[in-house]
Amino acid sequence: MICCRHSHYEPTEGGDRAFEVQSTHVRYGRGVLSEVGDAALELGMRRVALFTDKHLAALPFVATVRDSLRRAKVDVVEFDDVHIEPTDASFKEAAAFAAEGTFDGYVSVGGGSVIDTCKAANLYATHPADFMDYVNAPLGAGRPVPGPLKPHIACPTTSGTGSECTGITICDLLSMRVKTGIASRHLKPTQAIVDPDVTRTLPAQVVACSGFDVLSHALESYTALPYTRRPRPAAGARRPLSQGANPYSDVACLEALRITGRNIVRAVADPEDDEAREQMMFAATLAGIGFGNSGVHVPHGMAYAVAGLVRDVHPAGYPPDEPLIPHGMSVIVNGPAVFEFTAAACPERHLFAAQQLGADAKDASLDDAGEVLCARLIELMRATGMPNGLSALRYTREDVGALVEGAFPQQRLLKNAPLDVSRGDLERLYARALTYW
């Protein structure tokens, strides 16, 4: 399934002949947050911006990082105004803080919102530009990041986004009511310090949403367009960050799927199940490594519109002051519909992925791949309290057109799918995703 010479990676006329592997330096284990100060010194940091959010700032593991930096005689200036599910406005506020601080390094302690905000602040402080210059085309100009950023140590506190290992940062464009992002290898944190102890305090719904983000990262990357079918770049330096499925990412993604299938229900059901929660943290990092070198596709592209057009949704475990659809939730409500659709492109991969997630597929044929995978995803959603499709998030058939208009511009993601995706396809997928059971 993952051999470089497998038929999935047969050369194609005009297709790429190579893939690239880039990854953040990862330090993983219980208690490693106490080593952040030493890591900062190793990277030459003397004055750092510590990014977190107001809730996390009062928790012990942020204090551990803060104390570790101070013991190392590193000057620390804290930014805790991170917006959960960041916006262009909150990114700009963080960038202004970074530009005024003359920092020689950055440390982020939090979930994907915190890490992504830190990436954006580092970018715009290091290479100032109009905000939309770096934003992915066609919503933004898609200008390449011109060079390296300041060192960034990312310390994830949720077991889902994998942002500590990726060159992607995501935000809401408020005026357009849609999510989009910036993608560049230069955005990858220099080092990830991953301490599974932080997952002990996570509410069940946060564990579920984060876990489905892991699942989606791995499943989308494993079923993405093969790198050999992406047009060969004129120069190696122009190879895109999302280069498509490749043998390296396959290894990380398949293991992330196996771990998630065995542990997500346990991790949600029992906060005392340290083994399951630690396994989900490891799966998140693996999936981040995987999709950081291959890229996701349709479920994430659809999710940006779902989250951007949110109405009166206030999920448990998240800040109650404004409507919010957590990222992993906005992704997985599209998943069953999408993978029924994409199975035709590479059924053997869809069926094998379903088996890794724990589906009983011993009597299934390749023609059954989409149905088997869809059924297993729904089974996991129901077991962890995920909403029954878009209708449970207050969307109706009348909203499908607006959702399509928000998703279709996400061409960086849609073009990474294993088959072409039209506006009509998106319309049918959103309609299918309204209700599953």
RODO-2510 file (C-alpha; in nm, 4 decimals, decimal comma):
residues 437
     n   res          X          Y          Z
     1     m     0,0000     0,0000     0,0000
     2     i     0,2873     0,2405     0,0633
     3     c     0,5666     0,1289    -0,1668
     4     c     0,7106     0,3968    -0,3933
     5     r     0,6621     0,1699    -0,6955
     6     h     0,3025     0,0779    -0,6115
     7     s     0,0645     0,1387    -0,9013
     8     h    -0,0868     0,4306    -0,7111
     9     y     0,2374     0,6159    -0,7835
    10     e     0,2914     0,5122    -1,1441
    11     p     0,4573     0,7943    -1,3431
    12     t     0,2245     1,0056    -1,5558
    13     e     0,2906     1,2226    -1,8599
    14     g     0,4019     1,5625    -1,7332
    15     g     0,3558     1,4574    -1,3700
    16     d     0,6076     1,5112    -1,0937
    17     r     0,8758     1,2491    -1,0410
    18     a     0,9775     1,3486    -0,6902
    19     f     0,8308     1,4345    -0,3534
    20     e     0,9838     1,6271    -0,0669
    21     v     0,9979     1,5572     0,3062
    22     q     1,0150     1,8467     0,5468
    23     s     0,9277     1,8226     0,9123
    24     t     0,9469     2,0150     1,2325
    25     h     1,1926     1,8841     1,4923
    26     v     0,9650     1,7025     1,7385
    27     r     1,0330     1,6407     2,1073
    28     y     0,7609     1,4174     2,2531
    29     g     0,6943     1,2850     2,6035
    30     r     0,5403     1,3439     2,9412
    31     g     0,6953     1,6406     3,1185
    32     v     0,8836     1,7853     2,8217
    33     l     0,7203     2,1285     2,8606
    34     s     0,9765     2,1897     3,1343
    35     e     1,2451     2,1726     2,8632
    36     v     1,1192     2,4689     2,6600
    37     g     1,3745     2,7076     2,8131
    38     d     1,6667     2,4873     2,7133
    39     a     1,5222     2,4496     2,3631
    40     a     1,4898     2,8271     2,3332
    41     l     1,8548     2,8761     2,4255
    42     e     1,9594     2,6122     2,1720
    43     l     1,7811     2,8175     1,9050
    44     g     1,9508     3,1395     2,0122
    45     m     1,6421     3,2988     2,1646
    46     r     1,6986     3,5764     2,4165
    47     r     1,3722     3,7715     2,3917
    48     v     1,0613     3,5726     2,3057
    49     a     0,6946     3,6355     2,2452
    50     l     0,4924     3,3764     2,4370
    51     f     0,1577     3,3188     2,2638
    52     t    -0,1382     3,1633     2,4455
    53     d    -0,5015     3,2508     2,5172
    54     k    -0,6655     3,3979     2,8274
    55     h    -0,8062     3,0668     2,9472
    56     l    -0,4831     2,8729     2,9018
    57     a    -0,2710     3,1507     3,0525
    58     a    -0,4036     3,0627     3,3975
    59     l    -0,3390     2,6885     3,3668
    60     p    -0,0369     2,5041     3,5096
    61     f     0,1226     2,3934     3,1835
    62     v     0,1539     2,7527     3,0594
    63     a     0,3139     2,8364     3,3921
    64     t     0,5551     2,5468     3,3355
    65     v     0,6634     2,6932     3,0009
    66     r     0,6825     3,0467     3,1396
    67     d     0,8972     2,9325     3,4340
    68     s     1,1205     2,7203     3,2109
    69     l     1,1949     3,0195     2,9881
    70     r     1,2664     3,2436     3,2835
    71     r     1,4979     2,9865     3,4449
    72     a     1,6906     2,9913     3,1178
    73     k     1,7215     3,3722     3,1538
    74     v     1,5070     3,4308     2,8456
    75     d     1,3124     3,7576     2,8414
    76     v     0,9422     3,6706     2,8005
    77     v     0,6644     3,8992     2,6786
    78     e     0,3212     3,7374     2,6783
    79     f     0,0382     3,7713     2,4257
    80     d    -0,2863     3,6105     2,5441
    81     d    -0,5397     3,7825     2,3170
    82     v    -0,5615     3,4885     2,0769
    83     h    -0,9084     3,4476     1,9300
    84     i    -1,0458     3,0925     1,9345
    85     e    -1,0940     3,0161     1,5632
    86     p    -0,8802     3,3176     1,4584
    87     t    -0,9953     3,5937     1,2253
    88     d    -0,8086     3,8276     0,9943
    89     a    -0,8663     4,0983     1,2578
    90     s    -0,7153     3,8888     1,5383
    91     f    -0,4193     3,7940     1,3176
    92     k    -0,3543     4,1619     1,2472
    93     e    -0,3654     4,2440     1,6176
    94     a    -0,1132     3,9685     1,6914
    95     a     0,1112     4,0810     1,4048
    96     a     0,1135     4,4368     1,5394
    97     f     0,2203     4,3062     1,8810
    98     a     0,4989     4,1024     1,7218
    99     a     0,6220     4,3895     1,5058
   100     e     0,6500     4,6217     1,8053
   101     g     0,8285     4,3714     2,0263
   102     t     1,1609     4,3193     1,8458
   103     f     1,1552     3,9501     1,9335
   104     d     1,4212     3,7036     1,8252
   105     g     1,1956     3,4032     1,8792
   106     y     0,8427     3,2824     1,9421
   107     v     0,6851     3,0224     2,1699
   108     s     0,3210     2,9152     2,1344
   109     v     0,1346     2,7164     2,3991
   110     g    -0,2172     2,6190     2,2987
   111     g    -0,4324     2,4548     2,0363
   112     g    -0,4320     2,5227     1,6668
   113     s    -0,5722     2,8729     1,7138
   114     v    -0,2762     2,9747     1,9281
   115     i    -0,0119     2,8087     1,7119
   116     d    -0,1632     2,9475     1,3905
   117     t    -0,1819     3,2985     1,5387
   118     c     0,1827     3,2770     1,6380
   119     k     0,2785     3,1656     1,2865
   120     a     0,0957     3,4612     1,1328
   121     a     0,2432     3,7099     1,3797
   122     n     0,5940     3,5794     1,3107
   123     l     0,5332     3,6035     0,9348
   124     y     0,4029     3,9609     0,9201
   125     a     0,6580     4,0894     1,1729
   126     t     0,9466     3,9282     0,9825
   127     h     0,8259     4,0024     0,6279
   128     p     0,5794     4,2945     0,6490
   129     a     0,3169     4,3099     0,3748
   130     d    -0,0471     4,3871     0,3166
   131     f    -0,2443     4,1191     0,4977
   132     m    -0,4034     3,9730     0,1834
   133     d    -0,0696     3,9451     0,0003
   134     y     0,0169     3,6087     0,1585
   135     v    -0,3390     3,4730     0,1787
   136     n    -0,4074     3,1778    -0,0510
   137     a    -0,5354     3,2618    -0,4002
   138     p    -0,7964     3,3265    -0,5285
   139     l    -0,9225     3,4910    -0,2084
   140     g    -0,5836     3,6562    -0,1572
   141     a    -0,2818     3,7302    -0,3747
   142     g    -0,1030     3,4064    -0,2809
   143     r     0,2338     3,5816    -0,2700
   144     p     0,5169     3,3442    -0,1697
   145     v     0,6707     3,3991     0,1708
   146     p     1,0086     3,5482     0,0777
   147     g     1,2295     3,3699     0,3301
   148     p     1,2755     3,2095     0,6726
   149     l     1,1004     3,3380     0,9823
   150     k     1,2272     3,3754     1,3399
   151     p     1,2563     3,0487     1,5383
   152     h     0,9231     2,9213     1,6710
   153     i     0,8709     2,6543     1,9388
   154     a     0,5149     2,5187     1,9244
   155     c     0,3672     2,3411     2,2262
   156     p     0,0247     2,1932     2,1426
   157     t    -0,2367     2,1562     2,4166
   158     t    -0,5055     1,9798     2,2123
   159     s    -0,4732     1,6452     2,0388
   160     g    -0,5920     1,7405     1,6949
   161     t    -0,4658     2,0155     1,4713
   162     g    -0,1091     1,8991     1,4132
   163     s    -0,0302     2,2671     1,3549
   164     e     0,3000     2,2173     1,5364
   165     c     0,4190     2,0219     1,2300
   166     t     0,2673     2,2133     0,9376
   167     g     0,3352     2,5196     0,7265
   168     i    -0,0299     2,6246     0,7250
   169     t    -0,2157     2,8895     0,9238
   170     i    -0,5942     2,9355     0,9046
   171     c    -0,8278     3,2251     0,9825
   172     d    -1,1762     3,3596     0,9146
   173     l    -1,1981     3,6403     0,6601
   174     l    -1,4725     3,8318     0,8365
   175     s    -1,5855     4,0400     0,5404
   176     m    -1,6274     3,7296     0,3234
   177     r    -1,7598     3,5018     0,5998
   178     v    -1,5272     3,2212     0,4966
   179     k    -1,2138     3,0554     0,6281
   180     t    -0,8911     3,0482     0,4330
   181     g    -0,5238     3,0483     0,5115
   182     i    -0,1607     3,0944     0,4258
   183     a     0,0597     2,8030     0,3235
   184     s     0,4377     2,8046     0,3124
   185     r     0,7174     2,5770     0,4267
   186     h     0,8610     2,8799     0,6066
   187     l     0,5611     2,8781     0,8430
   188     k     0,6495     2,5385     0,9911
   189     p     0,7558     2,5781     1,3542
   190     t     1,1238     2,5172     1,4134
   191     q     1,0525     2,2782     1,6978
   192     a     0,7471     2,1069     1,8451
   193     i     0,7452     2,0169     2,2116
   194     v     0,4577     1,7744     2,2599
   195     d     0,3602     1,6820     2,6148
   196     p     0,0616     1,4428     2,6363
   197     d     0,0011     1,5408     2,9998
   198     v    -0,1891     1,8466     2,8746
   199     t    -0,4742     1,6310     2,7437
   200     r    -0,5872     1,5332     3,0955
   201     t    -0,7783     1,8601     3,1374
   202     l    -0,9531     1,8635     2,7981
   203     p    -1,3360     1,8499     2,7964
   204     a    -1,4903     1,5536     2,6154
   205     q    -1,6263     1,7559     2,3228
   206     v    -1,2873     1,9190     2,2665
   207     v    -1,1268     1,5728     2,2594
   208     a    -1,3879     1,4560     2,0079
   209     c    -1,3537     1,7565     1,7768
   210     s    -0,9759     1,7446     1,7958
   211     g    -0,9772     1,3718     1,7320
   212     f    -1,1861     1,4050     1,4180
   213     d    -0,9448     1,6689     1,2927
   214     v    -0,6698     1,4076     1,3327
   215     l    -0,8792     1,1508     1,1505
   216     s    -0,9597     1,3902     0,8662
   217     h    -0,6009     1,5056     0,8244
   218     a    -0,4818     1,1479     0,7912
   219     l    -0,7683     1,0225     0,5751
   220     e    -0,7649     1,3169     0,3348
   221     s    -0,3873     1,3009     0,2970
   222     y    -0,3890     0,9258     0,2339
   223     t    -0,6605     0,9606    -0,0323
   224     a    -0,5273     1,2817    -0,1894
   225     l    -0,4173     1,3160    -0,5504
   226     p    -0,0928     1,1189    -0,5932
   227     y     0,2129     1,3434    -0,6280
   228     t     0,2867     1,1759    -0,9648
   229     r    -0,0353     1,3229    -1,1068
   230     r     0,0473     1,6779    -1,0026
   231     p     0,2148     1,8807    -1,2792
   232     r     0,5926     1,8677    -1,2629
   233     p     0,7276     2,2045    -1,1435
   234     a     0,9699     2,4017    -1,3584
   235     a     1,2088     2,4011    -1,0631
   236     g     1,2221     2,1953    -0,7464
   237     a     1,1845     2,5042    -0,5305
   238     r     0,8385     2,5581    -0,6814
   239     r     0,7014     2,2246    -0,5664
   240     p     0,3892     2,3128    -0,3630
   241     l     0,3572     2,2587     0,0082
   242     s     0,0534     2,0369    -0,0524
   243     q     0,2274     1,8030    -0,2945
   244     g    -0,0301     1,5237    -0,2841
   245     a    -0,0241     1,1722    -0,1446
   246     n     0,3265     1,0277    -0,1282
   247     p     0,4949     0,7247     0,0318
   248     y     0,6352     0,9227     0,3262
   249     s     0,3031     1,0762     0,4260
   250     d     0,1295     0,7404     0,3777
   251     v     0,3318     0,5894     0,6625
   252     a     0,2381     0,8620     0,9112
   253     c    -0,1249     0,8802     0,7991
   254     l    -0,1943     0,5083     0,8162
   255     e    -0,0549     0,4844     1,1686
   256     a    -0,2563     0,7907     1,2720
   257     l    -0,5717     0,6253     1,1357
   258     r    -0,4994     0,2996     1,3180
   259     i    -0,4389     0,4788     1,6488
   260     t    -0,7449     0,7000     1,6093
   261     g    -0,9751     0,4116     1,5238
   262     r    -0,8707     0,2305     1,8404
   263     n    -0,8649     0,5229     2,0817
   264     i    -1,0955     0,8129     1,9928
   265     v    -1,4084     0,6690     2,1558
   266     r    -1,2157     0,5751     2,4708
   267     a    -1,0475     0,9161     2,4925
   268     v    -1,3809     1,0973     2,4689
   269     a    -1,5673     0,8684     2,7074
   270     d    -1,3182     0,8613     2,9941
   271     p    -1,0984     1,1599     3,0930
   272     e    -0,9054     0,9245     3,3229
   273     d    -0,8019     0,7023     3,0318
   274     d    -0,4474     0,8355     3,0086
   275     e    -0,3434     0,5718     2,7563
   276     a    -0,6145     0,6639     2,5050
   277     r    -0,5580     1,0382     2,5421
   278     e    -0,1828     1,0009     2,5070
   279     q    -0,2319     0,7877     2,1968
   280     m    -0,4560     1,0557     2,0443
   281     m    -0,1883     1,3178     2,1098
   282     f     0,0673     1,1047     1,9282
   283     a    -0,1760     1,0448     1,6409
   284     a    -0,2256     1,4210     1,6084
   285     t     0,1472     1,4771     1,5642
   286     l     0,1755     1,1889     1,3160
   287     a    -0,1158     1,3240     1,1128
   288     g     0,0406     1,6714     1,1205
   289     i     0,3620     1,5288     0,9775
   290     g     0,1613     1,3402     0,7162
   291     f    -0,0646     1,6161     0,5893
   292     g     0,2142     1,8695     0,6305
   293     n     0,3852     1,6917     0,3412
   294     s     0,0825     1,5912     0,1333
   295     g    -0,2121     1,8188     0,2084
   296     v    -0,5815     1,7737     0,2755
   297     h    -0,8653     1,8112     0,0274
   298     v    -1,2456     1,8320     0,0000
   299     p    -1,3682     1,7903     0,3616
   300     h    -1,1437     2,0741     0,4759
   301     g    -1,2373     2,2892     0,1778
   302     m    -1,6051     2,2409     0,2591
   303     a    -1,5425     2,2961     0,6306
   304     y    -1,4184     2,6512     0,5828
   305     a    -1,7592     2,7587     0,4553
   306     v    -1,9396     2,5626     0,7274
   307     a    -1,7425     2,7394     1,0003
   308     g    -1,7474     3,0784     0,8303
   309     l    -2,1272     3,0921     0,7977
   310     v    -2,1945     2,9770     1,1560
   311     r    -2,5172     3,0845     1,3233
   312     d    -2,6310     3,0202     1,6786
   313     v    -2,4116     2,7199     1,7625
   314     h    -2,2442     2,7029     2,1057
   315     p    -2,0775     2,3625     2,1589
   316     a    -1,9964     2,2403     2,5079
   317     g    -1,6392     2,2897     2,6207
   318     y    -1,5778     2,5988     2,4067
   319     p    -1,6087     2,9719     2,4920
   320     p    -1,9818     3,0561     2,5106
   321     d    -1,9577     3,4249     2,4210
   322     e    -2,0017     3,3887     2,0448
   323     p    -2,1251     3,1291     1,7920
   324     l    -1,8647     2,8713     1,6985
   325     i    -1,8329     2,5491     1,5030
   326     p    -1,5052     2,3880     1,6133
   327     h    -1,2749     2,3048     1,3268
   328     g    -1,2791     1,9273     1,3677
   329     m    -1,6585     1,9313     1,3865
   330     s    -1,6897     2,1469     1,0739
   331     v    -1,4680     1,8990     0,8894
   332     i    -1,6155     1,5668     0,9964
   333     v    -1,9770     1,6596     0,9178
   334     n    -1,8672     1,6599     0,5526
   335     g    -1,6498     1,3495     0,5750
   336     p    -1,8941     1,0627     0,5130
   337     a    -2,0441     1,2354     0,2084
   338     v    -1,7045     1,3188     0,0609
   339     f    -1,5482     0,9766     0,1008
   340     e    -1,8486     0,8078    -0,0567
   341     f    -1,7782     1,0365    -0,3540
   342     t    -1,3975     1,0082    -0,3731
   343     a    -1,3882     0,6297    -0,3289
   344     a    -1,4311     0,5847    -0,7035
   345     a    -1,0881     0,7414    -0,7611
   346     c    -0,8885     0,4983    -0,5455
   347     p    -1,1213     0,2409    -0,3864
   348     e    -0,8382     0,0246    -0,2543
   349     r    -0,7127     0,3169    -0,0437
   350     h    -1,0572     0,4002     0,0888
   351     l    -1,1200     0,0385     0,1846
   352     f    -0,7798    -0,0023     0,3488
   353     a    -0,8298     0,3234     0,5420
   354     a    -1,1668     0,1965     0,6662
   355     q    -0,9956    -0,1180     0,7932
   356     q    -0,7311     0,0896     0,9729
   357     l    -1,0147     0,2766     1,1441
   358     g    -1,1585    -0,0524     1,2650
   359     a    -1,4223    -0,1312     1,0044
   360     d    -1,5100    -0,4941     0,9433
   361     a    -1,4372    -0,5179     0,5705
   362     k    -1,3386    -0,8826     0,5331
   363     d    -1,6277    -0,9556     0,2950
   364     a    -1,6234    -0,6163     0,1204
   365     s    -1,5216    -0,5633    -0,2408
   366     l    -1,3624    -0,2524    -0,3872
   367     d    -1,7067    -0,1488    -0,5096
   368     d    -1,8108    -0,1299    -0,1438
   369     a    -1,5219     0,0933    -0,0367
   370     g    -1,7108     0,4216    -0,0142
   371     e    -2,0051     0,2665     0,1684
   372     v    -1,7824     0,0842     0,4194
   373     l    -1,5746     0,3917     0,4975
   374     c    -1,8809     0,6148     0,5213
   375     a    -2,0474     0,3728     0,7629
   376     r    -1,7397     0,3547     0,9885
   377     l    -1,7121     0,7340     1,0039
   378     i    -2,0790     0,7632     1,0989
   379     e    -2,0333     0,4937     1,3630
   380     l    -1,7473     0,6892     1,5227
   381     m    -1,9397     1,0163     1,5007
   382     r    -2,2393     0,8688     1,6805
   383     a    -2,0210     0,7081     1,9483
   384     t    -1,8562     1,0428     2,0313
   385     g    -2,1551     1,2775     2,0210
   386     m    -2,0822     1,4519     1,6933
   387     p    -2,3762     1,6296     1,5237
   388     n    -2,5916     1,4431     1,2754
   389     g    -2,4701     1,6319     0,9711
   390     l    -2,5124     1,9957     0,8762
   391     s    -2,8771     2,0066     0,9796
   392     a    -2,7694     1,9685     1,3428
   393     l    -2,5588     2,2829     1,2932
   394     r    -2,8696     2,4796     1,1829
   395     y    -2,8077     2,4541     0,8077
   396     t    -3,0896     2,3679     0,5664
   397     r    -3,1216     2,2848     0,1973
   398     e    -3,1636     2,6587     0,1330
   399     d    -2,8094     2,7203     0,2629
   400     v    -2,6397     2,4878     0,0161
   401     g    -2,5819     2,7581    -0,2438
   402     a    -2,4076     2,9882     0,0052
   403     l    -2,1954     2,7004     0,1331
   404     v    -2,0857     2,6168    -0,2222
   405     e    -1,9916     2,9799    -0,2840
   406     g    -1,7730     2,9701     0,0263
   407     a    -1,6089     2,6374    -0,0568
   408     f    -1,5427     2,6628    -0,4303
   409     p    -1,2726     2,9338    -0,3954
   410     q    -1,0721     2,6901    -0,1784
   411     q    -0,8977     2,5659    -0,4904
   412     r    -0,5680     2,4895    -0,3153
   413     l    -0,7569     2,2184    -0,1276
   414     l    -1,0031     2,1065    -0,3935
   415     k    -0,7286     2,0518    -0,6504
   416     n    -0,5576     1,8156    -0,4067
   417     a    -0,8542     1,5767    -0,4270
   418     p    -0,8097     1,2485    -0,6186
   419     l    -1,0739     1,3548    -0,8727
   420     d    -1,2066     1,6810    -1,0150
   421     v    -1,4577     1,8674    -0,7969
   422     s    -1,7098     2,0976    -0,9640
   423     r    -1,9625     2,3383    -0,8168
   424     g    -2,2284     2,0793    -0,8910
   425     d    -2,0314     1,8169    -0,6998
   426     l    -2,0080     2,0481    -0,3991
   427     e    -2,3800     2,1132    -0,4130
   428     r    -2,4532     1,7398    -0,4068
   429     l    -2,2014     1,6801    -0,1280
   430     y    -2,3463     1,9497     0,0978
   431     a    -2,6962     1,8164     0,0338
   432     r    -2,5821     1,4632     0,1243
   433     a    -2,4126     1,5954     0,4394
   434     l    -2,7299     1,7528     0,5810
   435     t    -2,8325     1,4347     0,7665
   436     y    -2,6691     1,0918     0,8052
   437     w    -2,8848     0,8951     1,0480
***
